[in-house]
Amino acid sequence: MRLLETDSAPNYVIRLWSHCQTRKTNIFPEWSPVILSSVCRWPGDADLFWSAMLQTFCRVEDGYLIAHQWDEVNASLIAAWSNGGKGGRPKKPTGNPRVNPEPNQVNPQLTRGVTDREDREEKTEKTPAPKSPWEVKFGLILPEKLQTDECLAAVETWLAYKAERKSGYKRLGLLAALNAWAKEFDAKTFADAVNHSMANNYLGIFASKAGLSSNNNPGAISADITKWQ
């Protein structure tokens, strides 16, 4: 709060922790001040926010940004993820292990019309499919062209921005938007376009003049001109 000079500073830290839980890691490669600011939805100077976070809740090691001690504080949560991948926590034995059961009482529930195949199928049905690390919302996956941590953070930031404007997406609308973004931008220009559009209070995502020059995309120029129509 002192470094950022705002009482809402803890909110930005909590958003980083929430991102760690969503991605199931506290180590992020090649993050920059812009990416960190986007993930935490910091509206001010990105370099100022980067400096404040490195003095408090983050550190950089070998090019990786690390949420400091997040893994230690959430050790039980991480252990639960690991156990879940192995089929869950091992069940504790019931009864007195020193007493031998009667011959006719050994696993009686497995001999009442349930075959080994049915038992395996039942266990398979209960195992949920692994969640894609590129899922954004409604089970939709970020297009392959935009599958980078920076683009994922930009999409999450844009969805939060639209929700604050009371103009969030429904499933089909978001699907169409994802496909359009993948055609309009690449992984290098998308995040810049998101930041430019939010800064100018646009209803949609449009490239800045610098982005248009670097992308050499004449079609995007007309889209930028008609953004208020």
C-alpha positions in Angstrom: 0.0 0.0 0.0 2.8 2.4 0.8 4.8 1.7 -2.4 1.7 2.0 -4.7 0.1 4.7 -2.6 -3.4 3.1 -2.7 -5.5 1.3 -0.2 -6.6 -1.1 -2.9 -3.1 -2.5 -3.3 -3.9 -5.9 -1.6 -6.5 -6.5 -4.4 -3.7 -6.7 -7.0 -1.7 -9.2 -4.9 -4.8 -11.4 -4.5 -5.3 -11.4 -8.3 -1.8 -12.7 -8.8 -2.4 -15.5 -6.2 -5.7 -16.3 -7.9 -3.8 -16.6 -11.3 -1.4 -19.0 -9.6 -4.2 -21.2 -8.4 -5.8 -21.2 -11.8 -2.6 -22.1 -13.6 -1.5 -24.4 -10.7 1.9 -22.8 -10.5 3.7 -19.8 -9.1 6.5 -19.8 -11.6 6.0 -17.9 -14.9 8.7 -17.6 -17.7 9.5 -14.5 -19.6 7.0 -12.2 -17.8 7.4 -8.5 -18.2 6.0 -5.5 -16.2 3.1 -5.3 -18.8 2.1 -8.9 -18.3 2.2 -8.7 -14.5 0.1 -5.5 -14.6 -2.4 -7.1 -17.0 -2.8 -10.2 -14.8 -3.3 -8.2 -11.7 -5.4 -5.5 -13.5 -3.1 -2.7 -12.3 -4.3 0.5 -14.1 -1.2 2.6 -13.5 2.4 2.6 -14.6 3.6 -1.0 -15.2 7.2 -0.4 -14.2 6.1 1.1 -10.9 3.9 -1.9 -10.2 6.7 -4.3 -11.2 9.1 -2.6 -8.8 6.6 -2.7 -5.9 5.8 -6.4 -6.4 9.5 -7.3 -6.6 10.0 -5.6 -3.2 7.2 -7.5 -1.6 5.5 -10.5 -3.0 7.5 -11.6 -6.1 11.1 -12.3 -7.1 12.9 -13.0 -10.4 15.2 -16.1 -10.8 16.8 -17.1 -14.1 14.3 -15.2 -16.1 11.3 -16.5 -14.2 8.9 -14.4 -12.2 8.0 -16.3 -9.0 5.2 -15.5 -6.6 7.2 -15.6 -3.4 6.4 -18.4 -1.0 3.0 -19.1 -2.7 3.9 -22.7 -3.0 4.9 -23.0 0.7 1.8 -21.3 2.0 -0.4 -23.5 -0.3 1.5 -26.8 0.2 -1.7 -28.7 1.2 -3.5 -27.4 -2.0 -0.6 -28.5 -4.2 -0.6 -31.9 -2.4 -4.3 -32.3 -3.1 -3.7 -31.6 -6.9 -1.0 -34.3 -6.8 -3.2 -36.8 -5.0 -6.0 -36.0 -7.5 -3.8 -37.0 -10.4 -3.1 -40.3 -8.7 -6.8 -41.1 -8.1 -7.3 -39.4 -4.8 -6.0 -39.7 -1.3 -5.4 -43.3 -0.2 -8.2 -44.6 1.9 -7.5 -45.5 5.5 -8.1 -49.1 6.5 -11.1 -49.8 8.6 -11.6 -52.2 11.4 -8.9 -54.0 13.5 -6.1 -55.0 11.1 -4.9 -57.6 13.7 -8.1 -59.6 13.4 -8.3 -62.0 10.4 -11.8 -61.8 8.7 -13.9 -64.8 8.2 -13.4 -66.5 4.8 -17.0 -65.6 3.7 -16.5 -62.0 4.7 -13.6 -61.1 2.4 -14.7 -58.3 0.0 -18.3 -59.5 -0.2 -19.3 -56.4 -2.2 -17.1 -57.5 -5.1 -18.8 -60.8 -5.6 -22.4 -59.7 -6.0 -22.9 -59.4 -9.8 -20.2 -56.8 -10.4 -17.6 -57.8 -12.9 -14.0 -56.5 -13.0 -14.8 -54.8 -16.3 -17.9 -53.0 -14.9 -15.8 -51.9 -11.9 -13.1 -50.4 -14.2 -15.7 -48.6 -16.3 -17.3 -47.1 -13.2 -14.0 -45.8 -12.0 -13.2 -44.4 -15.5 -16.5 -42.5 -15.7 -15.8 -40.8 -12.3 -12.4 -39.5 -13.5 -12.8 -36.0 -14.9 -11.0 -35.0 -18.0 -7.9 -32.9 -17.4 -8.6 -29.1 -17.9 -6.7 -27.4 -20.6 -4.3 -24.7 -19.4 -5.6 -22.5 -22.3 -9.3 -22.5 -21.2 -10.6 -19.0 -20.9 -14.4 -19.3 -20.1 -17.4 -21.5 -20.9 -15.0 -24.4 -21.6 -13.7 -22.5 -24.7 -10.0 -22.8 -25.5 -7.7 -20.0 -26.6 -6.9 -20.4 -30.3 -3.5 -22.1 -30.9 -2.2 -18.9 -32.6 -2.6 -17.0 -29.3 -1.6 -19.7 -26.8 1.0 -17.8 -24.8 0.9 -16.7 -21.1 0.8 -13.1 -22.3 -2.2 -13.6 -24.6 -4.1 -15.6 -21.9 -3.5 -12.8 -19.4 -4.7 -10.3 -22.0 -7.9 -12.3 -22.6 -8.7 -12.6 -18.9 -8.0 -8.9 -18.4 -10.3 -8.0 -21.4 -13.1 -10.2 -20.1 -12.9 -8.5 -16.7 -12.9 -5.1 -18.5 -16.1 -6.0 -20.4 -17.7 -7.3 -17.2 -17.1 -4.0 -15.5 -18.8 -2.2 -18.4 -21.8 -4.5 -18.1 -21.2 -5.8 -21.6 -19.7 -9.3 -21.0 -19.8 -12.1 -23.5 -22.0 -15.1 -23.7 -20.6 -18.4 -25.0 -21.3 -18.0 -28.7 -20.3 -14.4 -28.7 -17.0 -15.2 -27.0 -16.4 -18.1 -29.4 -16.8 -15.7 -32.4 -14.6 -13.1 -30.7 -11.8 -15.6 -30.1 -11.8 -16.7 -33.8 -11.8 -13.0 -34.9 -8.9 -12.1 -32.6 -6.9 -15.0 -33.9 -7.4 -13.8 -37.5 -6.7 -10.1 -36.7 -3.7 -10.5 -34.4 -0.8 -12.7 -33.6 0.8 -13.5 -30.2 3.1 -10.5 -30.4 0.4 -7.8 -31.2 -2.6 -9.1 -29.3 -1.7 -8.0 -25.7 -0.7 -4.5 -27.0 -4.0 -4.2 -28.8 -5.9 -5.1 -25.6 -4.1 -2.6 -23.5 -4.5 0.1 -26.2 -8.3 -0.6 -26.4 -8.9 -0.5 -22.7 -6.8 2.7 -22.3 -9.1 4.4 -24.9 -12.3 2.9 -23.5 -13.1 1.1 -26.7 -16.0 -1.4 -27.0 -13.8 -3.8 -29.1 -10.2 -4.7 -29.5 -8.3 -2.5 -32.0 -4.6 -2.2 -32.7 -2.7 1.0 -31.9 -1.0 2.9 -34.7 2.3 1.3 -33.6 0.7 -2.1 -33.6 -0.7 -1.5 -37.1 2.8 -0.4 -38.4 4.5 -3.5 -36.9 1.9 -5.9 -38.1 1.5 -4.3 -41.5 -2.2 -5.1 -41.6 -4.1 -2.7 -43.8 -7.4 -4.3 -42.9 -7.0 -3.4 -39.3 -6.7 0.3 -40.2 -10.3 0.5 -41.4 -11.4 -1.4 -38.4 -9.7 1.2 -36.2 -11.3 4.1 -38.0 -14.8 2.7 -37.6 -14.5 1.6 -34.0 -17.1 4.2 -32.9 -19.6 3.4 -35.6 
